[in-house]
Amino acid sequence: MQIVEENYEIQLFIEDLVAQEGFESSGMCSSSALKVLPAVRDMCAVDTCRSFEKNWSCPPACGSLEDFEALIGRYQSCIVFQTVLPMEDEFDFESITEAQRIHSQRFKKMIVQVNASKYDIALLSAGACNICGPDDCTYPENPCRNPDLMRPSMEAAGLWVSDVCNAAEIPYNHGPLTMAFSSCALF
């Protein structure tokens, strides 16, 4: 993919953050390859992940699909980055939980670095925000306590994560007995 020259500096900044935080896999694509799909948001509405109407980063609080189409349309490129960890067996809940914790920790560090930078970068997370914890989110009674850190998920944006990974030419599934969490940076 050809990068516009002024975006090259931002690309290098994001790639350095991805490497610095230790993400196991990453790839890049044009933001025009990202398709906002109502079917993904429909899965949110049936509460597949048990976060619908429960936090600021998920529907309906995170914004409309039109908002995300406009957001994605502002950017030219997307870097997808993943935490990929092994599992002992298909039902290894402890490893899945640990992979999610590690990914969330790495992602939070990236948010802090991006916020401190001079660059216009939009980050989309893997799953619902967990900055405050599931029982401590102020939704819907009070404003978000951590708006500087909270980011909506790729799914909340209507993105089919496996399609985004395919566009970025990285695996969504890294094989049997692995767990991957994917997030992305738009620039």
C-alpha positions as CSV (number, residue, x, y, z in Angstrom):
1,M,0.0,0.0,0.0
2,Q,1.3,3.4,-0.9
3,I,1.4,5.9,2.0
4,V,0.9,9.6,1.5
5,E,4.2,11.3,2.5
6,E,2.9,13.4,5.4
7,N,1.4,10.2,6.9
8,Y,4.7,8.3,6.8
9,E,5.9,10.0,10.0
10,I,2.6,9.0,11.7
11,Q,2.9,5.5,10.4
12,L,6.4,5.1,11.8
13,F,5.2,6.5,15.2
14,I,2.4,3.9,15.4
15,E,4.7,1.1,14.2
16,D,7.2,2.1,16.9
17,L,4.4,2.1,19.6
18,V,3.2,-1.3,18.4
19,A,6.7,-2.8,18.7
20,Q,7.4,-1.0,22.0
21,E,4.3,-2.4,23.6
22,G,5.1,-5.9,22.4
23,F,2.1,-6.7,20.2
24,E,2.7,-10.0,18.5
25,S,1.2,-9.2,15.1
26,S,0.4,-6.2,13.0
27,G,-0.6,-5.2,9.5
28,M,-1.7,-2.2,7.5
29,C,-4.4,-1.3,5.0
30,S,-6.2,1.6,3.5
31,S,-9.0,3.0,5.7
32,S,-11.2,2.8,2.6
33,A,-11.0,-1.0,3.0
34,L,-12.9,-0.7,6.3
35,K,-16.6,-1.3,5.9
36,V,-19.1,-0.2,8.5
37,L,-21.7,-3.0,8.7
38,P,-25.1,-2.7,10.3
39,A,-25.0,-6.5,10.9
40,V,-22.1,-6.1,13.3
41,R,-24.0,-3.4,15.3
42,D,-27.0,-5.7,15.3
43,M,-24.9,-8.3,17.2
44,C,-24.3,-5.5,19.8
45,A,-28.0,-4.9,20.1
46,V,-28.8,-8.5,20.9
47,D,-26.1,-8.2,23.6
48,T,-23.8,-10.9,22.3
49,C,-20.9,-9.7,24.5
50,R,-23.0,-8.5,27.4
51,S,-21.9,-4.8,27.1
52,F,-24.8,-3.3,25.1
53,E,-26.2,-0.3,27.0
54,K,-23.7,-0.9,29.8
55,N,-20.8,1.4,29.2
56,W,-19.7,4.6,27.3
57,S,-17.7,2.8,24.7
58,C,-20.5,0.6,23.4
59,P,-23.8,1.2,21.7
60,P,-25.8,3.2,22.0
61,A,-23.5,5.6,23.9
62,C,-20.6,5.4,21.5
63,G,-22.3,7.0,18.5
64,S,-24.1,6.0,15.4
65,L,-22.8,4.0,12.5
66,E,-22.9,7.2,10.5
67,D,-20.6,8.8,13.0
68,F,-18.1,5.9,12.6
69,E,-18.3,6.1,8.8
70,A,-17.5,9.8,9.0
71,L,-14.6,9.1,11.5
72,I,-13.1,6.4,9.3
73,G,-13.5,8.6,6.2
74,R,-11.3,11.3,7.8
75,Y,-8.3,9.0,7.6
76,Q,-6.3,7.3,4.8
77,S,-4.7,4.4,6.6
78,C,-5.2,1.8,9.3
79,I,-2.7,-0.3,11.3
80,V,-4.2,-3.3,13.0
81,F,-2.3,-4.8,15.9
82,Q,-2.8,-7.9,18.0
83,T,-2.0,-9.6,21.2
84,V,-1.7,-13.3,20.4
85,L,-1.2,-15.9,23.2
86,P,-1.2,-19.7,23.4
87,M,-4.0,-21.6,25.2
88,E,-3.7,-25.0,26.9
89,D,-7.0,-26.2,25.4
90,E,-10.1,-24.8,23.7
91,F,-11.7,-24.0,27.0
92,D,-8.7,-22.3,28.7
93,F,-10.6,-19.4,30.2
94,E,-7.6,-18.3,32.2
95,S,-5.4,-17.8,29.2
96,I,-8.2,-16.0,27.4
97,T,-8.6,-13.7,30.4
98,E,-4.9,-13.2,30.6
99,A,-4.6,-12.3,26.8
100,Q,-7.4,-9.8,27.2
101,R,-5.7,-8.3,30.3
102,I,-2.4,-8.0,28.5
103,H,-4.0,-6.5,25.4
104,S,-5.9,-4.0,27.4
105,Q,-2.8,-3.0,29.3
106,R,-0.8,-2.5,26.1
107,F,-3.6,-0.7,24.5
108,K,-4.0,1.7,27.4
109,K,-0.2,2.5,27.2
110,M,-0.7,3.3,23.5
111,I,-3.6,5.6,24.2
112,V,-1.5,7.6,26.6
113,Q,1.3,7.9,24.1
114,V,-1.1,8.8,21.3
115,N,-2.7,11.4,23.5
116,A,0.7,13.0,24.3
117,S,1.7,13.1,20.6
118,K,1.1,15.8,18.0
119,Y,-0.6,13.4,15.7
120,D,-4.2,12.9,14.7
121,I,-4.8,9.2,15.3
122,A,-8.1,7.5,16.1
123,L,-7.8,4.3,18.1
124,L,-10.4,1.5,18.2
125,S,-10.2,-1.1,20.9
126,A,-10.8,-4.8,21.2
127,G,-14.1,-5.2,22.9
128,A,-15.8,-3.0,25.5
129,C,-13.9,-0.4,27.6
130,N,-12.5,-1.9,30.8
131,I,-10.6,1.1,32.1
132,C,-12.9,1.5,35.2
133,G,-14.0,-2.1,35.4
134,P,-17.5,-3.5,34.6
135,D,-19.0,-2.6,37.9
136,D,-17.5,0.9,38.1
137,C,-18.5,2.5,34.8
138,T,-20.6,5.6,35.3
139,Y,-22.9,4.8,32.3
140,P,-25.6,6.1,32.0
141,E,-26.0,8.2,35.2
142,N,-22.8,10.3,35.0
143,P,-20.3,11.3,32.3
144,C,-17.3,9.0,31.6
145,R,-14.6,9.4,34.3
146,N,-11.8,8.7,31.8
147,P,-12.8,10.2,28.5
148,D,-9.1,10.6,27.6
149,L,-8.6,6.8,27.9
150,M,-12.0,5.4,26.8
151,R,-12.1,4.2,23.2
152,P,-15.0,2.4,21.4
153,S,-14.4,-1.1,20.1
154,M,-14.0,-2.0,16.5
155,E,-17.3,-3.9,16.7
156,A,-19.1,-0.8,18.1
157,A,-17.8,1.0,15.0
158,G,-19.6,-1.7,12.9
159,L,-16.4,-3.3,11.8
160,W,-16.2,-7.0,11.2
161,V,-12.8,-7.7,12.9
162,S,-11.9,-10.7,10.7
163,D,-12.5,-8.5,7.6
164,V,-10.3,-5.8,8.9
165,C,-7.5,-8.3,9.7
166,N,-7.9,-9.7,6.2
167,A,-7.6,-6.2,4.7
168,A,-4.4,-5.7,6.8
169,E,-3.1,-9.0,5.6
170,I,-2.8,-10.5,9.1
171,P,-4.5,-13.6,10.4
172,Y,-7.6,-13.2,12.5
173,N,-7.2,-16.7,13.8
174,H,-3.6,-17.7,14.4
175,G,-4.3,-21.4,14.6
176,P,-5.5,-23.9,17.1
177,L,-5.0,-23.2,20.7
178,T,-4.3,-19.5,20.3
179,M,-6.2,-16.4,21.3
180,A,-5.9,-13.1,19.5
181,F,-7.3,-9.7,20.5
182,S,-7.2,-7.0,17.7
183,S,-7.3,-3.2,17.9
184,C,-6.5,-0.6,15.3
185,A,-5.2,2.9,14.7
186,L,-6.5,5.1,12.0
187,F,-4.3,7.9,10.6
